[in-house]
């Protein structure tokens, strides 16, 4: 699904999504030691592949989510008997 070089930071972002299924540029900068201004370079291939969906609309404070990871976490919580 993802088109990127094997040594691309895109793969690190994909791995990060298993721990942090909702991300923004600041989180990527902190977690992966990349410039937040370059975050879109790593997020766009994942968005194009359908791995990420932008949750916000507008050019500032953008947030992306991974619906597949979130669905898997919700399913696990359901099976584990989420407590209310």
N, CA and C atoms as a LAMMPS dump frame, in Angstrom:
ITEM: TIMESTEP
0
ITEM: NUMBER OF ATOMS
252
ITEM: BOX BOUNDS ff ff ff
-5.0000000000000000e+02 5.0000000000000000e+02
-5.0000000000000000e+02 5.0000000000000000e+02
-5.0000000000000000e+02 5.0000000000000000e+02
ITEM: ATOMS id mol type element x y z
1 1 1 N 0.806 -1.187 0
2 1 2 C 0 0 0
3 1 3 C 0.863 1.271 0
4 2 1 N 1.94 1.27 0.779
5 2 2 C 2.764 2.47 0.931
6 2 3 C 3.89 2.446 -0.09
7 3 1 N 4.061 3.567 -0.767
8 3 2 C 5.145 3.695 -1.725
9 3 3 C 6.182 4.646 -1.153
10 4 1 N 7.32 4.074 -0.733
11 4 2 C 8.413 4.878 -0.185
12 4 3 C 9.69 4.046 -0.228
13 5 1 N 10.823 4.738 -0.255
14 5 2 C 12.103 4.034 -0.214
15 5 3 C 12.203 3.222 1.077
16 6 1 N 12.983 2.179 1.05
17 6 2 C 13.077 1.307 2.221
18 6 3 C 13.692 2.007 3.43
19 7 1 N 14.488 3.05 3.208
20 7 2 C 15.111 3.763 4.319
21 7 3 C 14.392 5.073 4.663
22 8 1 N 13.21 5.256 4.123
23 8 2 C 12.458 6.486 4.328
24 8 3 C 11.883 6.577 5.739
25 9 1 N 11.785 7.777 6.234
26 9 2 C 11.159 8.028 7.531
27 9 3 C 9.675 7.699 7.498
28 10 1 N 9.105 7.581 6.316
29 10 2 C 7.692 7.2 6.187
30 10 3 C 7.433 5.902 6.948
31 11 1 N 8.357 4.964 6.875
32 11 2 C 8.186 3.681 7.556
33 11 3 C 8.237 3.863 9.069
34 12 1 N 9.049 4.783 9.548
35 12 2 C 9.094 5.061 10.988
36 12 3 C 7.771 5.659 11.449
37 13 1 N 7.188 6.508 10.614
38 13 2 C 5.879 7.079 10.941
39 13 3 C 4.837 5.963 10.99
40 14 1 N 4.876 5.062 10.023
41 14 2 C 3.921 3.939 10.001
42 14 3 C 4.053 3.099 11.268
43 15 1 N 5.273 2.843 11.706
44 15 2 C 5.484 2.094 12.949
45 15 3 C 4.972 2.87 14.161
46 16 1 N 5.185 4.174 14.157
47 16 2 C 4.729 5.015 15.261
48 16 3 C 3.209 4.956 15.409
49 17 1 N 2.508 4.794 14.303
50 17 2 C 1.044 4.776 14.338
51 17 3 C 0.483 3.635 15.181
52 18 1 N 1.242 2.579 15.365
53 18 2 C 0.756 1.482 16.203
54 18 3 C 0.716 1.902 17.669
55 19 1 N 1.563 2.859 18.047
56 19 2 C 1.57 3.385 19.414
57 19 3 C 0.783 4.675 19.542
58 20 1 N 0.779 5.45 18.486
59 20 2 C 0.131 6.771 18.467
60 20 3 C -0.721 6.885 17.212
61 21 1 N -1.945 6.378 17.224
62 21 2 C -2.753 6.359 16.006
63 21 3 C -3.281 7.73 15.571
64 22 1 N -3.081 8.746 16.401
65 22 2 C -3.44 10.118 16.042
66 22 3 C -2.174 10.956 16.193
67 23 1 N -1.764 11.619 15.1
68 23 2 C -0.493 12.345 15.111
69 23 3 C -0.653 13.753 14.541
70 24 1 N 0.321 14.581 14.871
71 24 2 C 0.456 15.895 14.244
72 24 3 C 1.944 16.145 14.014
73 25 1 N 2.28 17.251 13.409
74 25 2 C 3.672 17.537 13.055
75 25 3 C 4.561 17.651 14.285
76 26 1 N 4.042 18.228 15.35
77 26 2 C 4.834 18.389 16.572
78 26 3 C 5.161 17.033 17.185
79 27 1 N 4.201 16.125 17.205
80 27 2 C 4.441 14.786 17.736
81 27 3 C 5.498 14.058 16.91
82 28 1 N 5.397 14.141 15.59
83 28 2 C 6.402 13.495 14.738
84 28 3 C 7.789 14.065 15.008
85 29 1 N 7.882 15.363 15.147
86 29 2 C 9.175 16.001 15.424
87 29 3 C 9.749 15.477 16.736
88 30 1 N 8.905 15.374 17.742
89 30 2 C 9.355 14.914 19.054
90 30 3 C 9.725 13.432 19.059
91 31 1 N 8.868 12.599 18.506
92 31 2 C 9.054 11.144 18.554
93 31 3 C 10.142 10.639 17.607
94 32 1 N 10.28 11.286 16.445
95 32 2 C 11.173 10.759 15.419
96 32 3 C 12.375 11.65 15.137
97 33 1 N 12.504 12.725 15.876
98 33 2 C 13.631 13.655 15.694
99 33 3 C 13.724 14.174 14.267
100 34 1 N 12.592 14.605 13.747
101 34 2 C 12.541 15.233 12.425
102 34 3 C 12.022 16.654 12.609
103 35 1 N 12.263 17.49 11.623
104 35 2 C 11.747 18.854 11.674
105 35 3 C 10.234 18.831 11.457
106 36 1 N 9.502 19.537 12.292
107 36 2 C 8.048 19.553 12.141
108 36 3 C 7.628 20.161 10.812
109 37 1 N 8.482 21.023 10.249
110 37 2 C 8.169 21.618 8.945
111 37 3 C 8.249 20.599 7.819
112 38 1 N 8.93 19.477 8.05
113 38 2 C 9.039 18.419 7.045
114 38 3 C 8.035 17.289 7.26
115 39 1 N 7.185 17.407 8.235
116 39 2 C 6.263 16.323 8.576
117 39 3 C 5.386 15.909 7.406
118 40 1 N 4.945 16.871 6.619
119 40 2 C 4.049 16.553 5.499
120 40 3 C 4.732 15.658 4.476
121 41 1 N 6.025 15.756 4.374
122 41 2 C 6.786 14.899 3.457
123 41 3 C 6.61 13.433 3.835
124 42 1 N 6.475 13.153 5.125
125 42 2 C 6.336 11.783 5.6
126 42 3 C 4.873 11.361 5.741
127 43 1 N 3.998 12.317 5.92
128 43 2 C 2.582 12.005 6.09
129 43 3 C 1.858 11.813 4.761
130 44 1 N 2.25 12.543 3.743
131 44 2 C 1.546 12.472 2.458
132 44 3 C 1.516 11.077 1.831
133 45 1 N 2.632 10.331 1.816
134 45 2 C 2.541 8.971 1.248
135 45 3 C 1.562 8.073 2.016
136 46 1 N 1.488 8.264 3.327
137 46 2 C 0.558 7.475 4.133
138 46 3 C -0.883 7.904 3.878
139 47 1 N -1.078 9.185 3.674
140 47 2 C -2.42 9.685 3.34
141 47 3 C -2.859 9.16 1.979
142 48 1 N -1.956 9.208 1.003
143 48 2 C -2.282 8.732 -0.344
144 48 3 C -2.593 7.24 -0.361
145 49 1 N -1.931 6.487 0.525
146 49 2 C -2.161 5.043 0.603
147 49 3 C -3.405 4.7 1.412
148 50 1 N -4.04 5.703 2.019
149 50 2 C -5.235 5.457 2.809
150 50 3 C -4.957 5.019 4.233
151 51 1 N -3.702 5.086 4.653
152 51 2 C -3.33 4.705 6.012
153 51 3 C -3.73 5.799 6.996
154 52 1 N -3.644 7.042 6.578
155 52 2 C -3.99 8.188 7.409
156 52 3 C -5.117 8.993 6.78
157 53 1 N -5.922 9.582 7.63
158 53 2 C -6.968 10.504 7.208
159 53 3 C -6.788 11.778 8.018
160 54 1 N -6.834 12.918 7.334
161 54 2 C -6.739 14.17 8.069
162 54 3 C -8.043 14.399 8.824
163 55 1 N -7.916 14.684 10.098
164 55 2 C -9.067 14.885 10.961
165 55 3 C -9.474 16.347 11.008
166 56 1 N -8.536 17.22 10.781
167 56 2 C -8.806 18.654 10.825
168 56 3 C -8.989 19.179 9.412
169 57 1 N -9.533 20.361 9.318
170 57 2 C -9.591 21.008 8.017
171 57 3 C -9.074 22.428 8.195
172 58 1 N -8.122 22.771 7.403
173 58 2 C -7.469 24.061 7.536
174 58 3 C -5.968 23.885 7.545
175 59 1 N -5.251 24.925 7.283
176 59 2 C -3.805 24.803 7.145
177 59 3 C -3.021 24.765 8.46
178 60 1 N -3.645 25.099 9.58
179 60 2 C -2.926 25.162 10.852
180 60 3 C -3.4 24.073 11.803
181 61 1 N -2.47 23.629 12.66
182 61 2 C -2.789 22.639 13.7
183 61 3 C -3.451 21.393 13.123
184 62 1 N -2.866 20.884 12.05
185 62 2 C -3.44 19.723 11.371
186 62 3 C -3.165 18.453 12.164
187 63 1 N -4.14 17.535 12.145
188 63 2 C -4.061 16.265 12.859
189 63 3 C -4.503 15.167 11.906
190 64 1 N -3.783 14.04 11.948
191 64 2 C -4.113 12.88 11.121
192 64 3 C -4.375 11.693 12.032
193 65 1 N -5.26 10.802 11.574
194 65 2 C -5.568 9.6 12.349
195 65 3 C -5.501 8.379 11.448
196 66 1 N -5.204 7.258 12.067
197 66 2 C -5.164 5.987 11.358
198 66 3 C -6.424 5.202 11.72
199 67 1 N -7.421 5.204 10.837
200 67 2 C -8.682 4.543 11.18
201 67 3 C -8.531 3.036 11.426
202 68 1 N -7.621 2.392 10.727
203 68 2 C -7.445 0.948 10.927
204 68 3 C -6.887 0.645 12.307
205 69 1 N -5.91 1.41 12.746
206 69 2 C -5.331 1.19 14.076
207 69 3 C -6.358 1.522 15.15
208 70 1 N -7.074 2.612 14.984
209 70 2 C -8.103 2.973 15.958
210 70 3 C -9.202 1.909 16.032
211 71 1 N -9.589 1.355 14.891
212 71 2 C -10.6 0.296 14.872
213 71 3 C -10.086 -0.955 15.585
214 72 1 N -8.82 -1.289 15.367
215 72 2 C -8.235 -2.453 16.034
216 72 3 C -8.189 -2.244 17.548
217 73 1 N -7.851 -1.039 17.982
218 73 2 C -7.824 -0.74 19.417
219 73 3 C -9.233 -0.802 20.015
220 74 1 N -10.211 -0.276 19.3
221 74 2 C -11.593 -0.343 19.778
222 74 3 C -12.076 -1.789 19.872
223 75 1 N -11.73 -2.601 18.867
224 75 2 C -12.126 -4.013 18.881
225 75 3 C -11.479 -4.747 20.051
226 76 1 N -10.214 -4.449 20.306
227 76 2 C -9.532 -5.06 21.446
228 76 3 C -10.191 -4.652 22.757
229 77 1 N -10.494 -3.363 22.889
230 77 2 C -11.136 -2.891 24.111
231 77 3 C -12.488 -3.579 24.315
232 78 1 N -13.204 -3.784 23.228
233 78 2 C -14.498 -4.465 23.309
234 78 3 C -14.321 -5.911 23.771
235 79 1 N -13.345 -6.609 23.184
236 79 2 C -13.087 -7.997 23.572
237 79 3 C -12.584 -8.095 25.002
238 80 1 N -11.816 -7.115 25.442
239 80 2 C -11.242 -7.131 26.775
240 80 3 C -12.243 -6.704 27.836
241 81 1 N -13.407 -6.256 27.405
242 81 2 C -14.426 -5.837 28.357
243 81 3 C -14.14 -4.47 28.942
244 82 1 N -14.11 -3.502 28.069
245 82 2 C -13.851 -2.109 28.495
246 82 3 C -14.735 -1.77 29.683
247 83 1 N -14.107 -1.182 30.666
248 83 2 C -14.846 -0.816 31.879
249 83 3 C -15.344 0.612 31.77
250 84 1 N -16.528 0.856 32.227
251 84 2 C -17.129 2.177 32.142
252 84 3 C -17.045 2.959 33.419
